[in-house]
Amino acid sequence: MANIVSAKKRARQSLVRRDRNQQMKKAIRGLEKKVRNAISSKDKDAAASLLKDYSSAIDKAATKGKYHPKTASRKISRLTISMNKALNS
């Protein structure tokens, strides 16, 4: 454990940030799961609205630095492609 006051503060801050990051990533994973379930059940309207929410959330996370911007873009792109394949065929 740290002995210096500033090091103790940094340790506290890192724990708070870690919890916040984990909550955001967990919410995004939950949204992705909901989109995939809507795609597999062939519910086009629900899948489209959930995909919009998912892409908004992951873009916000990328803006805040929780995901790399290219990672966020790739995840959105792959999910959109899988939705279009499944629901338009």
DSSP file (Angstrom, degrees, kcal/mol; ACC not computed):
  #  RESIDUE AA STRUCTURE BP1 BP2  ACC     N-H-->O    O-->H-N    N-H-->O    O-->H-N    TCO  KAPPA ALPHA  PHI   PSI    X-CA   Y-CA   Z-CA
    1    1 A M              0   0    0      0, 0.0     2,-0.1     0, 0.0     7,-0.1   0.000 360.0 360.0 360.0 149.2    0.0    0.0    0.0
    2    2 A A        -     0   0    0      5,-0.1     3,-0.0     1,-0.1     0, 0.0  -0.380 360.0-167.9 -72.8 148.5    1.1    3.5   -0.7
    3    3 A N        +     0   0    0     -2,-0.1     2,-0.2     5,-0.0    -1,-0.1   0.675  63.2  85.1-105.6 -26.7    2.5    5.7    2.1
    4    4 A I  S  > S-     0   0    0      1,-0.1     4,-2.3     2,-0.0     5,-0.2  -0.561  79.4-128.6 -83.1 142.2    2.5    9.1    0.4
    5    5 A V  H  > S+     0   0    0      1,-0.2     4,-2.3    -2,-0.2     5,-0.2   0.898 108.3  48.6 -57.7 -45.6   -0.7   11.1    0.4
    6    6 A S  H  > S+     0   0    0      1,-0.2     4,-2.3     2,-0.2    -1,-0.2   0.861 110.8  51.4 -66.5 -33.9   -0.7   11.7   -3.4
    7    7 A A  H  > S+     0   0    0      2,-0.2     4,-2.0     1,-0.2    -1,-0.2   0.871 109.2  50.8 -69.1 -36.4   -0.1    8.0   -4.1
    8    8 A K  H  X S+     0   0    0     -4,-2.3     4,-2.1     2,-0.2    -2,-0.2   0.910 110.5  49.4 -65.0 -41.7   -3.0    7.1   -1.8
    9    9 A K  H  X S+     0   0    0     -4,-2.3     4,-2.7     1,-0.2    -2,-0.2   0.923 109.5  51.0 -63.7 -44.1   -5.2    9.5   -3.6
   10   10 A R  H  X S+     0   0    0     -4,-2.3     4,-2.5     1,-0.2    -1,-0.2   0.883 108.7  52.5 -60.7 -38.6   -4.2    8.0   -7.0
   11   11 A A  H  X S+     0   0    0     -4,-2.0     4,-1.7     2,-0.2    -1,-0.2   0.914 110.9  46.7 -63.5 -42.6   -5.0    4.5   -5.7
   12   12 A R  H  X S+     0   0    0     -4,-2.1     4,-2.0     1,-0.2    -2,-0.2   0.922 112.9  49.7 -63.8 -43.6   -8.5    5.7   -4.7
   13   13 A Q  H  X S+     0   0    0     -4,-2.7     4,-2.7     1,-0.2     5,-0.2   0.891 108.2  52.6 -63.3 -39.5   -9.0    7.4   -8.0
   14   14 A S  H  X S+     0   0    0     -4,-2.5     4,-2.3     1,-0.2    -1,-0.2   0.872 108.2  51.1 -67.3 -34.2   -7.9    4.4  -10.0
   15   15 A L  H  X S+     0   0    0     -4,-1.7     4,-2.2     2,-0.2    -1,-0.2   0.914 111.6  47.2 -66.8 -41.6  -10.4    2.2   -8.1
   16   16 A V  H  X S+     0   0    0     -4,-2.0     4,-2.2     2,-0.2    -2,-0.2   0.929 114.3  46.8 -64.1 -45.1  -13.3    4.6   -8.8
   17   17 A R  H  X S+     0   0    0     -4,-2.7     4,-2.8     1,-0.2     5,-0.2   0.888 110.1  53.6 -64.7 -39.3  -12.3    4.8  -12.5
   18   18 A R  H  X S+     0   0    0     -4,-2.3     4,-2.6    -5,-0.2    -1,-0.2   0.929 109.9  47.2 -61.2 -46.0  -12.0    1.0  -12.8
   19   19 A D  H  X S+     0   0    0     -4,-2.2     4,-2.3     2,-0.2    -1,-0.2   0.913 113.1  48.9 -61.2 -42.9  -15.5    0.5  -11.4
   20   20 A R  H  X S+     0   0    0     -4,-2.2     4,-2.1     2,-0.2    -2,-0.2   0.913 112.2  48.3 -64.4 -43.2  -16.9    3.2  -13.7
   21   21 A N  H  X S+     0   0    0     -4,-2.8     4,-2.6     1,-0.2     5,-0.2   0.913 111.3  50.1 -63.2 -42.9  -15.1    1.6  -16.7
   22   22 A Q  H  X S+     0   0    0     -4,-2.6     4,-2.4     1,-0.2    -1,-0.2   0.896 109.6  50.8 -64.6 -39.7  -16.4   -1.9  -15.8
   23   23 A Q  H  X S+     0   0    0     -4,-2.3     4,-2.2     2,-0.2    -1,-0.2   0.914 112.0  47.2 -63.0 -42.5  -20.0   -0.6  -15.5
   24   24 A M  H  X S+     0   0    0     -4,-2.1     4,-2.0     2,-0.2    -2,-0.2   0.928 114.3  45.8 -66.1 -44.9  -19.8    1.1  -18.9
   25   25 A K  H  X S+     0   0    0     -4,-2.6     4,-2.4     1,-0.2    -1,-0.2   0.869 111.7  52.6 -67.4 -35.6  -18.3   -2.0  -20.6
   26   26 A K  H  X S+     0   0    0     -4,-2.4     4,-2.1    -5,-0.2    -1,-0.2   0.906 109.0  49.7 -65.5 -41.1  -20.8   -4.3  -18.9
   27   27 A A  H  X S+     0   0    0     -4,-2.2     4,-2.2     2,-0.2    -2,-0.2   0.894 111.0  50.0 -63.5 -39.7  -23.7   -2.2  -20.1
   28   28 A I  H  X S+     0   0    0     -4,-2.0     4,-2.4     2,-0.2    -2,-0.2   0.903 109.3  50.6 -66.8 -41.5  -22.3   -2.3  -23.6
   29   29 A R  H  X S+     0   0    0     -4,-2.4     4,-2.1     1,-0.2    -1,-0.2   0.885 109.9  51.8 -62.9 -37.5  -21.9   -6.0  -23.6
   30   30 A G  H  X S+     0   0    0     -4,-2.1     4,-2.1     2,-0.2    -2,-0.2   0.901 109.2  49.2 -64.5 -41.8  -25.5   -6.3  -22.4
   31   31 A L  H  X S+     0   0    0     -4,-2.2     4,-2.3     2,-0.2    -2,-0.2   0.907 109.8  51.9 -63.2 -41.1  -26.7   -4.2  -25.2
   32   32 A E  H  X S+     0   0    0     -4,-2.4     4,-2.5     1,-0.2    -2,-0.2   0.910 108.8  50.6 -62.1 -41.1  -24.8   -6.3  -27.7
   33   33 A K  H  X S+     0   0    0     -4,-2.1     4,-2.3     1,-0.2    -1,-0.2   0.898 109.5  50.9 -63.2 -40.3  -26.4   -9.4  -26.3
   34   34 A K  H  X S+     0   0    0     -4,-2.1     4,-2.2     2,-0.2    -1,-0.2   0.898 110.6  49.2 -64.0 -40.3  -29.8   -7.9  -26.7
   35   35 A V  H  X S+     0   0    0     -4,-2.3     4,-2.4     2,-0.2    -2,-0.2   0.936 111.3  49.0 -63.8 -45.9  -29.1   -6.9  -30.3
   36   36 A R  H  X S+     0   0    0     -4,-2.5     4,-2.4     1,-0.2    -2,-0.2   0.880 111.0  50.3 -63.1 -37.9  -27.9  -10.4  -31.1
   37   37 A N  H  X S+     0   0    0     -4,-2.3     4,-1.7     2,-0.2    -1,-0.2   0.899 110.5  49.4 -66.1 -40.1  -31.0  -12.0  -29.5
   38   38 A A  H  <>S+     0   0    0     -4,-2.2     5,-2.3     2,-0.2     9,-0.2   0.884 111.6  49.8 -65.8 -37.7  -33.3   -9.7  -31.5
   39   39 A I  H ><5S+     0   0    0     -4,-2.4     3,-1.4     1,-0.2    -2,-0.2   0.924 110.5  49.1 -65.1 -44.5  -31.4  -10.7  -34.7
   40   40 A S  H 3<5S+     0   0    0     -4,-2.4    -1,-0.2     1,-0.3    -2,-0.2   0.798 110.5  50.6 -69.1 -26.3  -31.7  -14.4  -33.9
   41   41 A S  T 3<5S-     0   0    0     -4,-1.7    -1,-0.3    -5,-0.2    -2,-0.2   0.374 111.7-122.6 -90.4   5.7  -35.4  -14.0  -33.2
   42   42 A K  T < 5 +     0   0    0     -3,-1.4     2,-1.1     1,-0.2    -3,-0.2   0.778  58.0 152.1  62.2  30.6  -35.8  -12.2  -36.6
   43   43 A D     >< -     0   0    0     -5,-2.3     4,-2.4     1,-0.2    -1,-0.2  -0.769  20.0-178.4 -94.1  94.5  -37.3   -9.1  -34.9
   44   44 A K  H  > S+     0   0    0     -2,-1.1     4,-2.3     1,-0.2    -1,-0.2   0.892  75.4  47.3 -65.6 -44.9  -36.3   -6.4  -37.4
   45   45 A D  H  > S+     0   0    0      2,-0.2     4,-2.2     1,-0.2     5,-0.2   0.931 115.4  44.6 -65.4 -46.0  -37.8   -3.4  -35.6
   46   46 A A  H  > S+     0   0    0      1,-0.2     4,-2.7     2,-0.2     5,-0.2   0.911 113.4  51.2 -64.7 -41.8  -36.3   -4.3  -32.2
   47   47 A A  H  X S+     0   0    0     -4,-2.4     4,-2.3    -9,-0.2    -1,-0.2   0.903 110.3  49.4 -62.9 -40.8  -33.0   -5.1  -33.6
   48   48 A A  H  X S+     0   0    0     -4,-2.3     4,-1.8     2,-0.2    -1,-0.2   0.925 114.1  43.7 -65.7 -44.7  -32.8   -1.8  -35.5
   49   49 A S  H  X S+     0   0    0     -4,-2.2     4,-1.9     2,-0.2    -2,-0.2   0.893 115.5  48.5 -69.7 -37.9  -33.6    0.3  -32.4
   50   50 A L  H  X S+     0   0    0     -4,-2.7     4,-2.8    -5,-0.2    -1,-0.2   0.870 109.1  53.6 -67.8 -36.3  -31.3   -1.7  -30.2
   51   51 A L  H  X S+     0   0    0     -4,-2.3     4,-2.8    -5,-0.2     5,-0.2   0.885 107.1  52.1 -64.9 -37.3  -28.5   -1.4  -32.7
   52   52 A K  H  X S+     0   0    0     -4,-1.8     4,-1.9     2,-0.2    -2,-0.2   0.926 112.0  45.5 -63.4 -44.5  -29.0    2.3  -32.7
   53   53 A D  H  X S+     0   0    0     -4,-1.9     4,-2.4     2,-0.2    -2,-0.2   0.913 113.7  50.4 -63.4 -42.9  -28.7    2.4  -28.8
   54   54 A Y  H  X S+     0   0    0     -4,-2.8     4,-2.6     1,-0.2     5,-0.3   0.923 110.8  47.3 -61.8 -46.5  -25.7    0.0  -28.9
   55   55 A S  H  X S+     0   0    0     -4,-2.8     4,-1.9     1,-0.2    -1,-0.2   0.874 112.4  50.5 -67.2 -35.1  -23.8    2.1  -31.5
   56   56 A S  H  X S+     0   0    0     -4,-1.9     4,-2.1    -5,-0.2    -1,-0.2   0.926 112.5  46.6 -64.7 -45.0  -24.6    5.3  -29.5
   57   57 A A  H  X S+     0   0    0     -4,-2.4     4,-2.1     1,-0.2    -2,-0.2   0.908 114.2  45.8 -66.1 -42.6  -23.3    3.8  -26.3
   58   58 A I  H  X S+     0   0    0     -4,-2.6     4,-2.1     2,-0.2    -1,-0.2   0.839 111.4  52.9 -74.0 -30.7  -20.1    2.3  -27.8
   59   59 A D  H  X S+     0   0    0     -4,-1.9     4,-2.3    -5,-0.3    -1,-0.2   0.906 109.3  49.4 -65.9 -40.6  -19.4    5.6  -29.6
   60   60 A K  H  X S+     0   0    0     -4,-2.1     4,-1.8     2,-0.2    -2,-0.2   0.906 110.8  50.2 -63.5 -41.0  -19.7    7.5  -26.3
   61   61 A A  H  <>S+     0   0    0     -4,-2.1     5,-2.8     1,-0.2     6,-0.8   0.880 110.4  49.9 -64.8 -37.5  -17.4    5.0  -24.7
   62   62 A A  H ><5S+     0   0    0     -4,-2.1     3,-0.8     4,-0.2    -1,-0.2   0.882 108.2  53.2 -68.2 -37.6  -14.9    5.4  -27.5
   63   63 A T  H 3<5S+     0   0    0     -4,-2.3    -1,-0.2     1,-0.2    -2,-0.2   0.869 110.2  47.9 -63.4 -36.6  -15.1    9.2  -27.1
   64   64 A K  T 3<5S-     0   0    0     -4,-1.8    -1,-0.2    -5,-0.1    -2,-0.2   0.502 120.8-109.1 -84.5  -4.0  -14.3    8.9  -23.4
   65   65 A G  T < 5S+     0   0    0     -3,-0.8    -3,-0.2    -4,-0.4    -2,-0.1   0.607  85.9 119.3  91.1  11.5  -11.4    6.5  -24.1
   66   66 A K  S   <S+     0   0    0     -5,-2.8     2,-0.3    -6,-0.2    -4,-0.2   0.809  84.2  24.8 -78.5 -30.0  -12.9    3.3  -22.8
   67   67 A Y  S    S-     0   0    0     -6,-0.8    -2,-0.3    -9,-0.1    -1,-0.1  -0.945  92.4-106.2-126.7 151.2  -12.6    1.7  -26.2
   68   68 A H     >  -     0   0    0     -2,-0.3     4,-2.3     1,-0.1     3,-0.4  -0.561  35.1-120.5 -69.4 142.2  -10.2    2.5  -29.0
   69   69 A P  H  > S+     0   0    0      0, 0.0     4,-2.3     0, 0.0     5,-0.1   0.863 113.1  49.9 -56.6 -37.8  -12.1    4.3  -31.8
   70   70 A K  H  > S+     0   0    0      2,-0.2     4,-2.3     1,-0.2     5,-0.1   0.849 108.7  53.1 -71.1 -31.9  -11.3    1.7  -34.4
   71   71 A T  H  > S+     0   0    0     -3,-0.4     4,-2.4     2,-0.2    -1,-0.2   0.929 110.5  47.2 -64.8 -44.8  -12.4   -1.1  -32.0
   72   72 A A  H  X S+     0   0    0     -4,-2.3     4,-2.3     1,-0.2    -2,-0.2   0.923 112.9  48.9 -61.7 -44.5  -15.7    0.6  -31.5
   73   73 A S  H  X S+     0   0    0     -4,-2.3     4,-2.6    -5,-0.2    -1,-0.2   0.904 111.2  50.0 -62.2 -42.2  -16.1    1.2  -35.2
   74   74 A R  H  X S+     0   0    0     -4,-2.3     4,-2.7     2,-0.2     5,-0.2   0.910 110.3  49.6 -63.8 -43.2  -15.3   -2.5  -35.9
   75   75 A K  H  X S+     0   0    0     -4,-2.4     4,-2.0     2,-0.2    -2,-0.2   0.915 113.4  46.0 -63.7 -43.3  -17.8   -3.8  -33.4
   76   76 A I  H  X S+     0   0    0     -4,-2.3     4,-2.4     2,-0.2    -2,-0.2   0.927 113.6  49.8 -63.7 -44.8  -20.6   -1.6  -34.8
   77   77 A S  H  X S+     0   0    0     -4,-2.6     4,-2.6     1,-0.2    -2,-0.2   0.922 111.3  47.1 -61.8 -46.8  -19.7   -2.6  -38.3
   78   78 A R  H  X S+     0   0    0     -4,-2.7     4,-2.3     1,-0.2    -1,-0.2   0.892 113.5  47.9 -65.7 -39.0  -19.7   -6.3  -37.6
   79   79 A L  H  X S+     0   0    0     -4,-2.0     4,-2.1    -5,-0.2    -1,-0.2   0.891 112.2  49.7 -68.8 -38.1  -23.0   -6.2  -35.7
   80   80 A T  H  X S+     0   0    0     -4,-2.4     4,-2.7     2,-0.2    -2,-0.2   0.919 111.3  49.1 -64.7 -44.1  -24.6   -4.1  -38.5
   81   81 A I  H  X S+     0   0    0     -4,-2.6     4,-2.5     1,-0.2    -2,-0.2   0.917 111.1  49.3 -61.6 -43.7  -23.4   -6.5  -41.1
   82   82 A S  H  X S+     0   0    0     -4,-2.3     4,-2.2     1,-0.2    -1,-0.2   0.878 111.7  49.7 -66.4 -35.2  -24.7   -9.5  -39.2
   83   83 A M  H  X S+     0   0    0     -4,-2.1     4,-2.5     2,-0.2     5,-0.3   0.939 111.9  47.3 -65.7 -46.4  -28.1   -7.8  -38.7
   84   84 A N  H  X S+     0   0    0     -4,-2.7     4,-1.5     1,-0.2    -2,-0.2   0.885 113.6  48.7 -63.3 -39.0  -28.4   -7.0  -42.4
   85   85 A K  H  X S+     0   0    0     -4,-2.5     4,-0.5    -5,-0.2    -1,-0.2   0.936 116.1  41.7 -64.4 -46.9  -27.4  -10.6  -43.4
   86   86 A A  H  < S+     0   0    0     -4,-2.2    -2,-0.2    -5,-0.2    -1,-0.2   0.868 121.8  37.2 -72.4 -37.1  -29.8  -12.2  -41.0
   87   87 A L  H  < S+     0   0    0     -4,-2.5    -1,-0.2    -5,-0.2    -2,-0.2   0.662 115.8  49.6 -95.4 -15.8  -32.8  -10.0  -41.5
   88   88 A N  H  <        0   0    0     -4,-1.5    -1,-0.2    -5,-0.3    -2,-0.2   0.427 360.0 360.0-102.0   1.7  -32.6   -9.3  -45.3
   89   89 A S     <        0   0    0     -4,-0.5    -1,-0.2    -3,-0.1    -2,-0.1   0.452 360.0 360.0-106.5 360.0  -32.2  -12.8  -46.5
